Amino acid sequence: MKKPVPCEAVEKAAREKLTERGVTVQDIANIVYDLQVKYNPELTIEECYESADAVLRKREIQHAILVGVELDTLAEQKKLSEPLQSLVESDEGLFGVDETIALGSVFGFGSIAVTTFGYLDKEKVGIIDELDKRKPKIDTFLDDLVASIAASAAARLAHRQRDREENRRLEDIKQRENEELIG
Protein backbone atom coordinates (compact mmCIF):
# COMPACT_ATOMS: atom_id res chain seq x y z
CA MET A 1 0.00 0.00 0.00
CA LYS A 2 1.28 3.44 -0.90
CA LYS A 3 2.02 5.88 1.89
CA PRO A 4 -0.24 8.96 1.76
CA VAL A 5 1.30 12.39 1.27
CA PRO A 6 1.22 14.28 4.59
CA CYS A 7 -1.37 17.06 4.61
CA GLU A 8 1.24 19.58 5.80
CA ALA A 9 3.34 18.88 2.69
CA VAL A 10 0.35 19.36 0.41
CA GLU A 11 -0.66 22.65 2.06
CA LYS A 12 2.91 23.94 1.96
CA ALA A 13 3.24 23.06 -1.73
CA ALA A 14 -0.06 24.73 -2.63
CA ARG A 15 0.85 27.92 -0.78
CA GLU A 16 4.29 27.94 -2.42
CA LYS A 17 2.70 27.58 -5.86
CA LEU A 18 0.54 30.64 -5.21
CA THR A 19 3.55 32.63 -4.02
CA GLU A 20 5.67 31.52 -6.99
CA ARG A 21 2.91 32.76 -9.30
CA GLY A 22 2.73 36.12 -7.54
CA VAL A 23 -0.47 35.63 -5.54
CA THR A 24 -0.54 36.43 -1.81
CA VAL A 25 -3.16 35.77 0.82
CA GLN A 26 -3.35 39.56 1.17
CA ASP A 27 -4.32 39.86 -2.53
CA ILE A 28 -7.17 37.46 -1.90
CA ALA A 29 -8.14 39.18 1.37
CA ASN A 30 -8.45 42.48 -0.50
CA ILE A 31 -11.01 40.94 -2.85
CA VAL A 32 -12.89 39.39 0.07
CA TYR A 33 -12.99 42.74 1.85
CA ASP A 34 -14.40 44.51 -1.22
CA LEU A 35 -17.04 41.80 -1.58
CA GLN A 36 -18.18 41.77 2.04
CA VAL A 37 -17.71 45.25 3.53
CA LYS A 38 -21.01 46.51 2.09
CA TYR A 39 -22.80 43.77 4.06
CA ASN A 40 -20.70 44.20 7.19
CA PRO A 41 -19.32 47.75 7.56
CA GLU A 42 -17.39 46.73 10.70
CA LEU A 43 -15.45 44.08 8.78
CA THR A 44 -11.67 44.33 8.97
CA ILE A 45 -9.07 43.35 6.42
CA GLU A 46 -7.57 41.11 9.10
CA GLU A 47 -10.81 39.09 9.27
CA CYS A 48 -10.71 38.73 5.49
CA TYR A 49 -7.10 37.59 5.61
CA GLU A 50 -7.91 35.04 8.31
CA SER A 51 -10.84 33.74 6.28
CA ALA A 52 -8.80 33.40 3.07
CA ASP A 53 -6.05 31.70 5.06
CA ALA A 54 -8.58 29.26 6.54
CA VAL A 55 -9.88 28.39 3.07
CA LEU A 56 -6.33 27.61 1.99
CA ARG A 57 -6.20 24.96 4.71
CA LYS A 58 -8.84 22.88 2.88
CA ARG A 59 -7.43 19.89 1.03
CA GLU A 60 -9.78 20.30 -1.92
CA ILE A 61 -8.55 23.84 -2.48
CA GLN A 62 -4.92 22.73 -2.14
CA HIS A 63 -5.40 19.91 -4.64
CA ALA A 64 -7.09 22.24 -7.12
CA ILE A 65 -4.23 24.74 -6.81
CA LEU A 66 -1.62 22.05 -7.40
CA VAL A 67 -3.38 20.68 -10.50
CA GLY A 68 -4.29 24.06 -11.97
CA VAL A 69 -0.94 25.75 -11.49
CA GLU A 70 0.84 22.68 -12.85
CA LEU A 71 -1.25 22.83 -16.02
CA ASP A 72 -0.60 26.57 -16.39
CA THR A 73 3.13 25.99 -15.93
CA LEU A 74 3.23 23.12 -18.41
CA ALA A 75 1.37 25.27 -20.93
CA GLU A 76 3.95 28.05 -20.50
CA GLN A 77 6.66 25.49 -21.21
CA LYS A 78 4.67 24.25 -24.22
CA LYS A 79 4.65 20.74 -22.75
CA LEU A 80 0.96 19.93 -23.23
CA SER A 81 -0.17 17.94 -26.23
CA GLU A 82 -2.36 19.52 -28.88
CA PRO A 83 -5.07 20.60 -28.89
CA LEU A 84 -4.89 20.97 -25.08
CA GLN A 85 -1.82 23.21 -25.39
CA SER A 86 -3.69 25.69 -27.58
CA LEU A 87 -6.84 25.57 -25.47
CA VAL A 88 -4.99 26.36 -22.23
CA GLU A 89 -2.55 28.82 -23.82
CA SER A 90 -5.34 30.87 -25.38
CA ASP A 91 -7.70 30.49 -22.40
CA GLU A 92 -10.30 29.33 -24.91
CA GLY A 93 -13.71 30.69 -23.91
CA LEU A 94 -15.52 27.39 -24.36
CA PHE A 95 -12.83 25.27 -22.64
CA GLY A 96 -14.43 25.53 -19.17
CA VAL A 97 -12.27 22.94 -17.39
CA ASP A 98 -10.49 25.74 -15.53
CA GLU A 99 -13.80 26.98 -14.14
CA THR A 100 -14.96 23.43 -13.42
CA ILE A 101 -11.95 22.68 -11.22
CA ALA A 102 -12.28 26.00 -9.41
CA LEU A 103 -16.05 25.69 -9.03
CA GLY A 104 -15.72 22.23 -7.54
CA SER A 105 -13.76 23.66 -4.65
CA VAL A 106 -16.40 26.24 -3.63
CA PHE A 107 -19.26 23.80 -3.01
CA GLY A 108 -18.21 23.27 0.61
CA PHE A 109 -19.18 26.86 1.40
CA GLY A 110 -22.72 26.85 0.05
CA SER A 111 -24.64 28.55 -2.71
CA ILE A 112 -23.36 31.99 -1.74
CA ALA A 113 -19.83 30.84 -2.62
CA VAL A 114 -21.05 29.45 -5.94
CA THR A 115 -22.79 32.66 -6.99
CA THR A 116 -19.89 34.79 -5.75
CA PHE A 117 -17.49 32.67 -7.78
CA GLY A 118 -19.61 33.31 -10.87
CA TYR A 119 -19.52 37.04 -10.20
CA LEU A 120 -15.74 37.06 -9.73
CA ASP A 121 -15.19 34.92 -12.82
CA LYS A 122 -17.18 37.41 -14.88
CA GLU A 123 -15.99 40.68 -13.31
CA LYS A 124 -12.28 39.80 -12.80
CA VAL A 125 -11.71 41.82 -9.62
CA GLY A 126 -8.30 42.75 -8.17
CA ILE A 127 -5.50 40.22 -8.66
CA ILE A 128 -7.89 38.06 -10.70
CA ASP A 129 -7.91 40.76 -13.41
CA GLU A 130 -4.11 41.04 -13.28
CA LEU A 131 -3.74 37.28 -13.68
CA ASP A 132 -6.24 37.21 -16.52
CA LYS A 133 -4.29 39.85 -18.46
CA ARG A 134 -0.63 39.18 -17.73
CA LYS A 135 1.50 37.89 -20.54
CA PRO A 136 3.60 35.88 -21.33
CA LYS A 137 2.48 34.04 -18.19
CA ILE A 138 -0.38 31.61 -18.62
CA ASP A 139 -2.86 31.77 -15.74
CA THR A 140 -5.83 30.03 -17.32
CA PHE A 141 -6.43 27.97 -14.19
CA LEU A 142 -4.93 30.28 -11.57
CA ASP A 143 -7.28 33.24 -12.06
CA ASP A 144 -10.28 30.96 -11.52
CA LEU A 145 -8.65 29.29 -8.50
CA VAL A 146 -8.07 32.68 -6.88
CA ALA A 147 -11.71 33.54 -7.56
CA SER A 148 -12.78 30.31 -5.87
CA ILE A 149 -10.64 30.99 -2.80
CA ALA A 150 -11.97 34.54 -2.51
CA ALA A 151 -15.58 33.40 -3.03
CA SER A 152 -15.21 30.70 -0.39
CA ALA A 153 -13.61 33.11 2.08
CA ALA A 154 -16.37 35.67 1.50
CA ALA A 155 -19.06 33.02 2.00
CA ARG A 156 -17.32 31.85 5.16
CA LEU A 157 -17.48 35.41 6.52
CA ALA A 158 -21.13 35.80 5.53
CA HIS A 159 -22.03 32.60 7.40
CA ARG A 160 -20.01 33.74 10.41
CA GLN A 161 -21.77 37.12 10.39
CA ARG A 162 -25.17 35.40 10.41
CA ASP A 163 -24.06 33.20 13.30
CA ARG A 164 -23.08 36.32 15.24
CA GLU A 165 -26.39 38.01 14.45
CA GLU A 166 -28.14 34.92 15.81
CA ASN A 167 -26.04 35.22 18.98
CA ARG A 168 -24.45 31.83 18.53
CA ARG A 169 -21.76 31.01 21.03
CA LEU A 170 -18.19 31.53 19.83
CA GLU A 171 -17.44 27.85 20.59
CA ASP A 172 -20.29 26.78 18.31
CA ILE A 173 -19.08 29.07 15.53
CA LYS A 174 -15.52 27.72 15.84
CA GLN A 175 -16.78 24.13 15.81
CA ARG A 176 -18.76 24.78 12.63
CA GLU A 177 -15.74 26.41 10.99
CA ASN A 178 -13.49 23.53 12.00
CA GLU A 179 -15.95 21.10 10.44
CA GLU A 180 -15.80 23.13 7.22
CA LEU A 181 -12.06 22.47 7.06
CA ILE A 182 -12.64 18.76 6.59
CA GLY A 183 -12.01 17.88 2.97
C-alpha positions as CSV (number, residue, x, y, z in Angstrom):
1,M,0.0,0.0,0.0
2,K,1.3,3.4,-0.9
3,K,2.0,5.9,1.9
4,P,-0.2,9.0,1.8
5,V,1.3,12.4,1.3
6,P,1.2,14.3,4.6
7,C,-1.4,17.1,4.6
8,E,1.2,19.6,5.8
9,A,3.3,18.9,2.7
10,V,0.3,19.4,0.4
11,E,-0.7,22.6,2.1
12,K,2.9,23.9,2.0
13,A,3.2,23.1,-1.7
14,A,-0.1,24.7,-2.6
15,R,0.8,27.9,-0.8
16,E,4.3,27.9,-2.4
17,K,2.7,27.6,-5.9
18,L,0.5,30.6,-5.2
19,T,3.6,32.6,-4.0
20,E,5.7,31.5,-7.0
21,R,2.9,32.8,-9.3
22,G,2.7,36.1,-7.5
23,V,-0.5,35.6,-5.5
24,T,-0.5,36.4,-1.8
25,V,-3.2,35.8,0.8
26,Q,-3.3,39.6,1.2
27,D,-4.3,39.9,-2.5
28,I,-7.2,37.5,-1.9
29,A,-8.1,39.2,1.4
30,N,-8.4,42.5,-0.5
31,I,-11.0,40.9,-2.9
32,V,-12.9,39.4,0.1
33,Y,-13.0,42.7,1.9
34,D,-14.4,44.5,-1.2
35,L,-17.0,41.8,-1.6
36,Q,-18.2,41.8,2.0
37,V,-17.7,45.2,3.5
38,K,-21.0,46.5,2.1
39,Y,-22.8,43.8,4.1
40,N,-20.7,44.2,7.2
41,P,-19.3,47.8,7.6
42,E,-17.4,46.7,10.7
43,L,-15.5,44.1,8.8
44,T,-11.7,44.3,9.0
45,I,-9.1,43.3,6.4
46,E,-7.6,41.1,9.1
47,E,-10.8,39.1,9.3
48,C,-10.7,38.7,5.5
49,Y,-7.1,37.6,5.6
50,E,-7.9,35.0,8.3
51,S,-10.8,33.7,6.3
52,A,-8.8,33.4,3.1
53,D,-6.1,31.7,5.1
54,A,-8.6,29.3,6.5
55,V,-9.9,28.4,3.1
56,L,-6.3,27.6,2.0
57,R,-6.2,25.0,4.7
58,K,-8.8,22.9,2.9
59,R,-7.4,19.9,1.0
60,E,-9.8,20.3,-1.9
61,I,-8.5,23.8,-2.5
62,Q,-4.9,22.7,-2.1
63,H,-5.4,19.9,-4.6
64,A,-7.1,22.2,-7.1
65,I,-4.2,24.7,-6.8
66,L,-1.6,22.0,-7.4
67,V,-3.4,20.7,-10.5
68,G,-4.3,24.1,-12.0
69,V,-0.9,25.7,-11.5
70,E,0.8,22.7,-12.8
71,L,-1.3,22.8,-16.0
72,D,-0.6,26.6,-16.4
73,T,3.1,26.0,-15.9
74,L,3.2,23.1,-18.4
75,A,1.4,25.3,-20.9
76,E,3.9,28.1,-20.5
77,Q,6.7,25.5,-21.2
78,K,4.7,24.3,-24.2
79,K,4.6,20.7,-22.7
80,L,1.0,19.9,-23.2
81,S,-0.2,17.9,-26.2
82,E,-2.4,19.5,-28.9
83,P,-5.1,20.6,-28.9
84,L,-4.9,21.0,-25.1
85,Q,-1.8,23.2,-25.4
86,S,-3.7,25.7,-27.6
87,L,-6.8,25.6,-25.5
88,V,-5.0,26.4,-22.2
89,E,-2.6,28.8,-23.8
90,S,-5.3,30.9,-25.4
91,D,-7.7,30.5,-22.4
92,E,-10.3,29.3,-24.9
93,G,-13.7,30.7,-23.9
94,L,-15.5,27.4,-24.4
95,F,-12.8,25.3,-22.6
96,G,-14.4,25.5,-19.2
97,V,-12.3,22.9,-17.4
98,D,-10.5,25.7,-15.5
99,E,-13.8,27.0,-14.1
100,T,-15.0,23.4,-13.4
101,I,-11.9,22.7,-11.2
102,A,-12.3,26.0,-9.4
103,L,-16.0,25.7,-9.0
104,G,-15.7,22.2,-7.5
105,S,-13.8,23.7,-4.6
106,V,-16.4,26.2,-3.6
107,F,-19.3,23.8,-3.0
108,G,-18.2,23.3,0.6
109,F,-19.2,26.9,1.4
110,G,-22.7,26.8,0.0
111,S,-24.6,28.6,-2.7
112,I,-23.4,32.0,-1.7
113,A,-19.8,30.8,-2.6
114,V,-21.0,29.4,-5.9
115,T,-22.8,32.7,-7.0
116,T,-19.9,34.8,-5.7
117,F,-17.5,32.7,-7.8
118,G,-19.6,33.3,-10.9
119,Y,-19.5,37.0,-10.2
120,L,-15.7,37.1,-9.7
121,D,-15.2,34.9,-12.8
122,K,-17.2,37.4,-14.9
123,E,-16.0,40.7,-13.3
124,K,-12.3,39.8,-12.8
125,V,-11.7,41.8,-9.6
126,G,-8.3,42.8,-8.2
127,I,-5.5,40.2,-8.7
128,I,-7.9,38.1,-10.7
129,D,-7.9,40.8,-13.4
130,E,-4.1,41.0,-13.3
131,L,-3.7,37.3,-13.7
132,D,-6.2,37.2,-16.5
133,K,-4.3,39.8,-18.5
134,R,-0.6,39.2,-17.7
135,K,1.5,37.9,-20.5
136,P,3.6,35.9,-21.3
137,K,2.5,34.0,-18.2
138,I,-0.4,31.6,-18.6
139,D,-2.9,31.8,-15.7
140,T,-5.8,30.0,-17.3
141,F,-6.4,28.0,-14.2
142,L,-4.9,30.3,-11.6
143,D,-7.3,33.2,-12.1
144,D,-10.3,31.0,-11.5
145,L,-8.6,29.3,-8.5
146,V,-8.1,32.7,-6.9
147,A,-11.7,33.5,-7.6
148,S,-12.8,30.3,-5.9
149,I,-10.6,31.0,-2.8
150,A,-12.0,34.5,-2.5
151,A,-15.6,33.4,-3.0
152,S,-15.2,30.7,-0.4
153,A,-13.6,33.1,2.1
154,A,-16.4,35.7,1.5
155,A,-19.1,33.0,2.0
156,R,-17.3,31.8,5.2
157,L,-17.5,35.4,6.5
158,A,-21.1,35.8,5.5
159,H,-22.0,32.6,7.4
160,R,-20.0,33.7,10.4
161,Q,-21.8,37.1,10.4
162,R,-25.2,35.4,10.4
163,D,-24.1,33.2,13.3
164,R,-23.1,36.3,15.2
165,E,-26.4,38.0,14.5
166,E,-28.1,34.9,15.8
167,N,-26.0,35.2,19.0
168,R,-24.5,31.8,18.5
169,R,-21.8,31.0,21.0
170,L,-18.2,31.5,19.8
171,E,-17.4,27.9,20.6
172,D,-20.3,26.8,18.3
173,I,-19.1,29.1,15.5
174,K,-15.5,27.7,15.8
175,Q,-16.8,24.1,15.8
176,R,-18.8,24.8,12.6
177,E,-15.7,26.4,11.0
178,N,-13.5,23.5,12.0
179,E,-16.0,21.1,10.4
180,E,-15.8,23.1,7.2
181,L,-12.1,22.5,7.1
182,I,-12.6,18.8,6.6
183,G,-12.0,17.9,3.0
